[in-house]
Amino acid sequence: MRFDLVDLQLFIAVADQRSITRGAERSHLALASASARIKGLEDALGVALLKRGRRGVELTAAGESLLDHARLVIHQVEAMRGDLAGFASGVRASVHFLANTSGLSEHLPKALAGFLRDHRDVAIDIEERESTDIAAAITAGAADLGFAAEHALPDHIERFPFSEDRLTLVTSRRGPFAGRRQIDFQEAGSCDFVGLTSATALQVHISKHAARLGMRPHFRARLRDFDAICQMVAADVGVALVPEAAARRYAKTMPIAMVRLRDPWANRKLVICARSFRTLARPAKMLVEHLRAAAM
C-alpha cells in the first residue's frame, strides 16, 4: 500500500475544513482532482473515510484514525526538510516547541538560552499558544514539545514538572486592595484592569475564568508585556493579574503591591510535555534532558 504526500495533505485540509471543496482550494487542487484523490484513498484502504452530506463532510472512525497518522507523517516530513535544509545554513536540526505566555516570559528564556549556547547546531522554533491548544497540537503530532499548565493536559500526554506559576493581583500602593494579603478574584470585578492583548494565551486563560464567574472586567489598557502592565498599575490606571515571579521582580523597582488570589485556578503547575519522550528525534531528546536538569 503506497501513500502520496499530496493525498495526505489534501485529506488533512478536507478534515480541517469539513469540506472537499474548501479542502481542494486550500490544497490548490481542482475539485474533480481532489474528489478523485479522496476516492483513491478510500479504494486503496478498502474503507470509507468520509460521510458526505449537504453541509459538508464528517470523518468516519477510520477517517479519524487516518487523520491522526497523516498529521504525524506530514510533521515528520516537514521536520526532515527543516533539518536537511539546516545543513546549508550551519544549523543542523530544529525543535518545534509550543509554550504558554508565562513560559515564554518568565520560566523558559534562561533554560533555552543555556541549551542554545551549548548546542549551536540546533535551533528552537518556539511559538506561543494557550495550554489547551498546546495539548491538542501535541496530541496531533503538530509539535515536538510543549510547555503548559498540567491541568489542561489529557492523561495520554507524557509530562514532567518544570515549575509552578501563581497568578497574583497587582495594584498601586494607594490602590483598593493595597492593604490586603489575599482576595478572591471576584472581589476585583468592579475595578478597572490593565491586561495583556486579548489574543495572548494567558489573557485567554484569565478571560475564561472571569466568564465562568460571571465577570466582565473593564480594561483601561491592553499591553504586550508585564513590565508595561506594571508601570500602568504603578500609575494607578488599574489593577492587573500577572505571574507572581514577574510581580516580585517589578515590585522591587515600582510602587506596586501584590495580593494573592485564593482562586484554585490561579495556581498552576507547569510541565514539559510530549506525545512520547521516547520517540522524539535526538535534538528534541537533548533539549528534554537539558530542561529536566533545569527544572525546579
C-alpha positions as CSV (number, residue, x, y, z in Angstrom):
1,M,0.0,0.0,0.0
2,R,1.5,3.3,-1.1
3,F,0.6,6.8,0.0
4,D,1.1,10.1,-1.8
5,L,2.1,13.0,0.5
6,V,-0.2,15.2,-1.6
7,D,-3.1,12.9,-0.8
8,L,-2.3,13.0,2.9
9,Q,-2.0,16.8,2.9
10,L,-5.3,17.0,1.0
11,F,-7.1,14.7,3.4
12,I,-5.9,16.9,6.4
13,A,-7.2,20.0,4.6
14,V,-10.6,18.4,3.9
15,A,-10.8,17.2,7.5
16,D,-9.9,20.7,8.9
17,Q,-12.3,22.4,6.5
18,R,-15.1,19.8,6.8
19,S,-15.5,20.2,3.1
20,I,-13.9,18.7,0.0
21,T,-14.4,21.9,-2.0
22,R,-12.7,24.1,0.6
23,G,-10.0,21.4,1.2
24,A,-9.3,21.4,-2.5
25,E,-8.9,25.2,-2.5
26,R,-6.6,25.1,0.4
27,S,-4.5,22.4,-1.3
28,H,-4.5,24.3,-4.6
29,L,-6.2,21.4,-6.4
30,A,-9.2,21.3,-8.8
31,L,-12.3,19.9,-7.1
32,A,-12.5,17.0,-9.6
33,S,-8.9,16.1,-8.9
34,A,-9.4,16.3,-5.1
35,S,-12.5,14.2,-5.2
36,A,-10.7,11.5,-7.3
37,R,-7.7,11.5,-4.8
38,I,-10.0,11.1,-1.8
39,K,-11.9,8.3,-3.6
40,G,-8.5,6.7,-4.4
41,L,-7.5,6.7,-0.8
42,E,-10.8,5.0,0.2
43,D,-10.4,2.4,-2.5
44,A,-6.7,1.7,-1.5
45,L,-7.7,1.3,2.1
46,G,-10.9,-0.5,1.5
47,V,-12.9,1.6,3.9
48,A,-14.9,4.8,3.8
49,L,-13.1,7.8,5.3
50,L,-15.8,10.5,5.0
51,K,-19.5,10.8,5.5
52,R,-20.8,13.1,2.8
53,G,-23.8,15.3,3.4
54,R,-25.4,18.5,2.2
55,R,-23.5,20.6,4.7
56,G,-20.1,19.1,4.0
57,V,-18.3,16.0,5.2
58,E,-17.7,14.3,8.5
59,L,-14.9,11.8,9.3
60,T,-15.7,8.2,9.9
61,A,-13.8,6.3,12.7
62,A,-11.4,5.2,10.0
63,G,-11.0,8.8,8.8
64,E,-10.2,10.0,12.3
65,S,-7.5,7.3,12.6
66,L,-6.0,8.2,9.2
67,L,-6.1,11.9,10.1
68,D,-4.1,11.2,13.3
69,H,-1.4,9.3,11.3
70,A,-1.4,11.7,8.4
71,R,-0.6,14.6,10.7
72,L,2.3,12.7,12.2
73,V,3.6,11.8,8.7
74,I,3.4,15.4,7.4
75,H,5.0,16.7,10.6
76,Q,7.9,14.3,10.3
77,V,8.4,15.1,6.6
78,E,8.4,18.9,7.5
79,A,10.9,18.2,10.3
80,M,13.1,16.2,7.9
81,R,13.0,19.1,5.3
82,G,13.9,21.6,8.0
83,D,16.7,19.5,9.4
84,L,18.2,18.9,5.9
85,A,17.8,22.5,4.9
86,G,19.6,23.5,8.0
87,F,22.9,21.9,6.8
88,A,23.2,24.7,4.3
89,S,22.8,27.4,6.9
90,G,25.0,25.7,9.5
91,V,22.0,24.8,11.8
92,R,21.6,21.0,11.5
93,A,18.3,20.4,13.4
94,S,15.3,22.2,14.8
95,V,12.8,21.6,17.6
96,H,9.2,22.8,17.3
97,F,8.3,24.0,20.8
98,L,5.0,25.4,22.0
99,A,4.7,27.4,25.2
100,N,2.1,29.4,27.1
101,T,2.6,33.1,28.0
102,S,4.2,32.5,31.4
103,G,6.6,30.0,30.0
104,L,7.8,32.4,27.3
105,S,8.1,35.4,29.5
106,E,9.2,34.0,32.9
107,H,10.2,30.4,33.0
108,L,11.9,29.3,29.8
109,P,14.2,32.0,28.5
110,K,17.2,31.3,30.8
111,A,17.0,27.5,30.3
112,L,16.6,27.8,26.5
113,A,19.4,30.3,26.2
114,G,21.7,27.8,28.1
115,F,20.7,25.0,25.7
116,L,21.3,27.0,22.6
117,R,24.6,28.3,23.8
118,D,25.8,24.7,24.3
119,H,24.2,23.3,21.1
120,R,25.0,25.7,18.3
121,D,23.8,23.2,15.6
122,V,20.3,23.1,17.0
123,A,17.5,25.7,16.5
124,I,14.3,26.0,18.5
125,D,11.2,27.2,16.7
126,I,9.1,28.4,19.7
127,E,5.5,29.6,19.4
128,E,3.1,31.0,22.0
129,R,-0.2,29.0,22.5
130,E,-2.8,28.6,25.2
131,S,-2.3,25.4,27.2
132,T,-5.4,23.7,25.8
133,D,-4.2,24.4,22.3
134,I,-0.8,23.0,23.2
135,A,-2.4,19.8,24.3
136,A,-4.3,19.5,21.1
137,A,-1.2,20.1,19.0
138,I,0.9,17.6,20.9
139,T,-1.8,15.0,20.6
140,A,-2.0,15.6,16.8
141,G,1.8,15.4,16.4
142,A,2.0,19.0,15.2
143,A,4.8,20.0,17.6
144,D,7.7,18.2,19.3
145,L,7.4,19.6,22.8
146,G,5.1,21.8,24.8
147,F,5.3,23.9,28.0
148,A,1.8,24.0,29.5
149,A,-0.3,24.1,32.6
150,E,-0.7,20.5,33.7
151,H,-4.5,20.7,34.3
152,A,-5.0,21.3,30.6
153,L,-3.3,18.0,29.5
154,P,-5.2,14.7,28.9
155,D,-3.8,11.6,30.6
156,H,-2.2,10.2,27.5
157,I,0.3,13.1,27.0
158,E,3.6,12.4,28.8
159,R,5.0,15.2,31.0
160,F,7.4,16.1,33.8
161,P,7.1,19.1,36.2
162,F,9.2,22.1,35.4
163,S,7.9,24.9,37.7
164,E,4.9,26.4,39.4
165,D,3.1,29.6,38.4
166,R,0.8,31.6,40.7
167,L,-1.2,34.4,39.2
168,T,-1.1,37.5,41.5
169,L,-3.2,40.6,41.5
170,V,-1.0,43.7,41.5
171,T,-2.3,47.2,42.5
172,S,-0.7,50.5,43.1
173,R,0.3,51.2,46.7
174,R,-2.7,53.5,47.0
175,G,-5.0,51.2,45.2
176,P,-8.2,49.5,46.5
177,F,-6.5,46.3,47.7
178,A,-3.1,47.5,48.7
179,G,-3.6,46.6,52.3
180,R,-4.9,43.1,51.7
181,R,-2.8,39.9,51.7
182,Q,-5.2,37.8,49.6
183,I,-8.6,38.1,47.9
184,D,-11.0,36.2,45.7
185,F,-10.8,37.3,42.0
186,Q,-14.5,38.1,42.0
187,E,-13.9,40.8,44.6
188,A,-12.0,42.8,42.0
189,G,-14.9,42.7,39.5
190,S,-15.7,46.4,39.8
191,C,-12.1,47.6,39.3
192,D,-10.5,48.9,36.2
193,F,-8.0,46.5,34.8
194,V,-4.8,46.6,32.8
195,G,-4.1,43.4,30.9
196,L,-2.3,41.7,28.1
197,T,-3.6,41.9,24.5
198,S,-6.7,39.8,24.0
199,A,-5.1,37.2,21.8
200,T,-2.4,36.4,24.4
201,A,-2.6,32.8,25.8
202,L,-2.6,34.0,29.4
203,Q,-5.2,36.6,28.8
204,V,-7.5,34.0,27.1
205,H,-7.0,31.8,30.3
206,I,-7.9,34.7,32.6
207,S,-10.9,35.7,30.4
208,K,-12.3,32.1,30.5
209,H,-12.3,32.0,34.3
210,A,-13.7,35.5,34.5
211,A,-16.6,34.4,32.3
212,R,-17.3,31.4,34.5
213,L,-17.6,33.7,37.5
214,G,-20.0,36.0,35.5
215,M,-17.4,38.8,35.4
216,R,-16.8,41.2,32.5
217,P,-13.6,43.1,33.6
218,H,-13.3,46.6,32.2
219,F,-9.8,47.1,30.6
220,R,-8.4,50.6,30.5
221,A,-5.4,49.4,28.6
222,R,-4.1,46.2,26.9
223,L,-0.3,45.8,26.5
224,R,2.2,43.3,25.3
225,D,4.4,42.7,28.3
226,F,4.4,42.6,32.1
227,D,6.8,45.5,32.5
228,A,4.5,47.9,30.7
229,I,1.5,46.5,32.6
230,C,3.1,47.0,36.0
231,Q,4.1,50.6,35.0
232,M,0.4,51.3,34.3
233,V,-0.6,49.7,37.6
234,A,2.0,51.8,39.5
235,A,0.4,54.9,37.9
236,D,-2.9,53.8,39.4
237,V,-4.5,53.2,36.0
238,G,-6.0,49.9,37.2
239,V,-5.2,46.5,38.7
240,A,-3.7,43.5,36.8
241,L,-3.2,39.8,37.1
242,V,0.4,38.8,36.4
243,P,2.6,35.8,37.3
244,E,4.0,36.0,40.8
245,A,7.6,35.8,39.5
246,A,7.0,38.9,37.4
247,A,5.2,40.7,40.2
248,R,8.0,40.2,42.6
249,R,10.6,41.4,40.1
250,Y,8.8,44.6,39.3
251,A,7.7,45.3,42.9
252,K,11.4,45.8,43.7
253,T,11.6,48.9,41.5
254,M,7.9,50.1,41.1
255,P,5.4,51.3,43.7
256,I,3.1,48.3,43.4
257,A,1.6,45.9,45.9
258,M,1.0,42.2,45.5
259,V,-2.2,40.5,46.6
260,R,-2.5,36.7,46.4
261,L,-5.6,35.2,44.7
262,R,-7.4,32.5,46.7
263,D,-8.9,31.0,43.5
264,P,-7.6,27.5,42.8
265,W,-7.2,28.2,39.0
266,A,-4.7,30.9,39.8
267,N,-2.1,28.4,41.0
268,R,-0.8,26.3,38.1
269,K,1.7,23.5,37.8
270,L,3.7,24.0,34.7
271,V,5.1,21.0,32.8
272,I,7.2,20.0,29.8
273,C,5.1,17.6,27.7
274,A,5.4,15.4,24.6
275,R,3.3,12.8,22.9
276,S,6.1,10.3,23.7
277,F,9.6,11.3,25.0
278,R,11.0,8.0,23.9
279,T,10.2,8.5,20.2
280,L,11.4,12.1,19.9
281,A,14.2,12.9,17.5
282,R,17.6,13.3,19.1
283,P,17.7,17.1,19.1
284,A,14.4,17.2,21.0
285,K,15.6,14.5,23.4
286,M,18.7,16.6,24.1
287,L,16.5,19.6,24.9
288,V,14.3,17.4,27.2
289,E,17.4,16.3,29.1
290,H,18.6,19.9,29.5
291,L,15.1,21.0,30.7
292,R,14.9,18.1,33.2
293,A,18.2,19.3,34.7
294,A,16.9,22.9,34.8
295,A,13.5,22.1,36.4
296,M,12.8,23.2,39.9
